Amino acid sequence: MTDSWNHRQRPERLERRLEFGGYDATRLFLERLEALSQQTGRFPDISFGRTYVNLTVRPLEEGEAVGDAEHAFVAAVDALL
């Protein structure tokens, strides 16, 4: 995992804010993220605006700790950039 993801507690999760130069770049990233999510079956919580995307990745099971599966997914997200 890169330093750009924040590991939060209560509940366990990984968070990151991504900044883009404009709407087209934001939309392109969201389209790539959709394809990744469909491929992996992992669907992060997303909020976004014209030039940013906030992502939250939680463990699949509530109450579980962030583990290898979450770290692998965020690495795949990073590779989209």
PyMOL commands that set and color helices and strands:
alter all, ss='L'
color gray80, all
select helices_A, chain A and resi 23-40+68-80
alter helices_A, ss='H'
color red, helices_A
select strands_A, chain A and resi 6-8+13-19+45-49+52-57
alter strands_A, ss='S'
color yellow, strands_A
deselect
rebuild
show_as cartoon
